[in-house]
Amino acid sequence: MDGAYINLLIESVNQQLLPGLLIESVDPHNPVKVHHLPDPWRLVGTGNYAAVVYHPDYPNQVVKIYAPGRPGFEEEVEVYRTLGSHPAFSECLYAKDNFLVLKRLHGVTLYDCMHLGRQIPKQVIQDIDFALDYAHSLGLYPHDVHGRNVMMFQGRGLVVDVSDFLHQETCSKWNDLKKAYYWLYLPLLSPLRLRVPYFVLDVVRISYRLGARFMDRLCSLLSNATVKFSRLSKSSG
């Protein structure tokens, strides 16, 4: 990558993008809000902590900007440093002052594939599995991998968000998505080529999140009850 080329992009970020950008994170569990994006910058997408934009003169790079007050910038830089170069992941070309310049990954998220009724071949799921295994082999912990964080491009799978790969707690989102893919999507939805409205997908997403929270709390309560019961048993004995 030509350093002068990237320097011009960084100059545009500092002089055009950041002074006019208005971004807000209202709820850490929902995508950030971009209230104003200066021309000619275009929005690629939003996550719970950051927005991703690009400049038409630099179509192969994107800029990821963290919303004020949201953590994760330093951790994401470290994750990209660890990952290095891999076909299923982006690469960090520059990072400073709460924004990253990344190699752009083209494709459609699996979330949008469901909305558009596009076929998702098994190869996509397998590619993402291999990519996550690769990250784990480097000492990372693939976390928060779901339908809006993975993409399909020309029948291959890509992972577009690695910001939480330093979180060591167990995360079952990808395994749960795979179960839904093999048990529900392949036998029922794929042959019908159904286009699922976004409001239905959002209901499923929110219901899954609430269900996961409930199960976490239930497990915690059961664990605490077990500990207390064990202590009582020992004391009474």
Secondary structure, DSSP 8 states (H G I E B T S, - for coil): --HHHHHHHHHHIIIIIHHH-EEE-S-TTS--EEEE--TT-EEEEE-SSEEEEE-TT-TTEEEEEE-TT---HHHHHHHHHHH-S-TTS--EEEEETTEEEEE---SEEHHHHHHHT----HHHHHHHHHHHHHHHHTT----S--TTTEEEETTEEEE---TTTT--S---HHHHHHHHIIIIIIIIIHHHT----HHHHHHHHHHHHHHHHHHHHHHHHHHHHHHHHHHHHHHH-
